[in-house]
Amino acid sequence: AWTHHYAALKKPAKEHQLDALIDGAYEQLKNQPRKKPWSDSTLQTYSDGLKKLKHLLRQFHDPDQVKGKHAAQVKVLLAKTPTAANHTLSISRQVFNVFLEQQLIESNPFVGVKRYKTSARTRLLQWDEWWRIHAIAPRRLQLVMDGLYLTDQRIDDLLDLDERDGLAEGVYFKQSKTDKEL
């Protein structure tokens, strides 16, 4: 089925062929059965990473033209934003694995390209800073800040609440990242 798909993708203009193959592989990855589907934020992160990848690989027409040195160069060119670079490398590795499994390439050029080491946040807001922000924030942001403080939940989980989540025992949360129910 993929070889038919690949043949169909050869029809676009030569300069858009790799973009089309990347998009096709990404669609395949998104639709792959997995224990837990990718969250909306993961999909957005990967989509952003693939936009960067397609821009950086714009001189290539076929995936087999991309070599390890080009994959390493992608990392170097994204060095100013190490976390975003790591996300781009991750989805690139997955997309090129699809190309490998479908025998479009002989080896994955992104395998062996090491991630940037990133450090955890080193600073938290101090209470006086939090209160200064809260005091000048619009009312809706104040409510969100209060909800985050009171529930200690991720912002996506807080913003996903609706009136059905208010129970006699408290507020029901199903965390999107961990699937944990609270």
N, C-alpha and C positions, 0 to 999 in steps of 0.2 A: 504494500500500500504506500509506503514512504517513497519507493523509487518512482512510482507513478506521480506522487506529489512533487518530488524533486524534478521530474521531467516537465511538469506543468509550470514549475517556478522558473525554468530556464527561459521561458518566453518573455518575461519582462526585459526591459532595456538592460544591457550588460551591467551598467553601473549600479543598478538596483537589485541585482541578483542576490548578493550576500545579505542585504537587508531583508529581503523576502524570506530567505532561508532561516535567518535568525528569528524573524517573526513566527515562522511556521514551527520552529523548534520550541520557542517559548509557549506557543499555544498548546503544543503537545505536553510540555512540562506542566502547564497550568491544569490540564485535564487529566493528568496522571492520577490514578487512585493512590491515596496516601492516608496514613492514620488520621492526620489532622490536616484539613485543607489550609492553604496559605491564607493568612489574614489579609485584609485590605491594605494594611500598611506594608506588609511584605510584598504584595503585588505592586504597590506603588514604588517601593524601593527598587525592586528588580526592574520594573519598567523604566525608571530613571537611569538605572545602571546600563540597560541595553541601549538607551538613546546615546549615552556617552560612548559605549562600545562601538555602535554603528558609525558614529562620527569619527572615532579614532581609527577605525578600520576601513574608512571610506575609499581608500585607494585599492582595496582588494575586491575581486569579483567572485572568487570561489573560496570556500572555507579551507581547501587544501593549500592555498597560498599563504595562509597565516601560520607562522612558525613560532617556536618557543621564544625567540628573541623579540618578536612582535608582541607576544603576550606579556613579556617582561617590560617592554616599553609602555604598554597600557598602564601597568602598575606605576612606573616612574612618572608618567604624565599626569597621573591622578594623585601624586604624593601630597599635594597641599591639603587634601581632605582624606586622611587615611581610612576613616570609617566608611565613607562613600566608596573609596577605592576597593576596600575589602568586599563590599556588597557587589560591586561591579565584577570583581574577580570571581566571586562565588557564582553569580548567575552565568558568567561567561564560561566557567568550567562546566556547568550543567548543560548549557546550550551546545558546547563543543562535544560533550559526552553523547548527546543525541546524534550529532553528526557522525561520531565514531561508531555508535551502534548501528547506524544506517549505512555504514561503509562509504561515507562521503569523504572521510579523511582517514589517514593511517594511524595517527596518534593525536591526542588532545594537547595542543600547545599550552594550555593553561594549567595542566597538571605539573606540579613542581614549582610553580610561581608562588612563593610564600606570601602569606598575608602580612600586612603591617601590624606590628604590635601596637595596641592601643591601651591606654590606661583608663581606669575607672575615673569618674568625676572626682575631683580632689577638693571641691568646695561646695558647701550647701549654703543656701540663703540663711542669713541670720534673721532672727525674729523681727528686729527693727526694720530690716530691708523688706521683709514680707509685708509688714503692716504699712510701710510707706507706699508700696505698690498697690496694696489693697485699697488704701484711702483714695487714690486717684483713679483707680480702675473704674470702667463703666459697670453699672449694676449687674449685668449678666456675667461679666468676668468675676466680680466679687462672689456671686453665687457659686460659680464653678470652683473658685479658690476655696470657698468654705466647704463645698462638697468634697473636694480632694483632701482637705485637712481632716474633716470628720470621718471619712470612710477609709482613707489610706489606700485608695484604688488607683489604677491607671486611668488617665484621662479618657481614653477610648471607652473603657468600661463604664465610667461615670456618665459620659454623654450618651451611652446606649440605653440608659434607664428610661422607663416610662411608668405610668401610674400603676400598672399591673405588678411592678416589682416591689411596691410598698406592701409589706405583709404585717400582720399583727405582731409577729416576732421581731420585725425589723425590715431592713431593705435586702432584697435578694439580688445577689451578683453572680453571674457566671463569667469568670475571667476569660477574656478572649485569647490571651497568650497561653494560659495553662489549662483551660477548660475546667478549672476548679470552681465548685459551687460553694458560695458562702451565704 
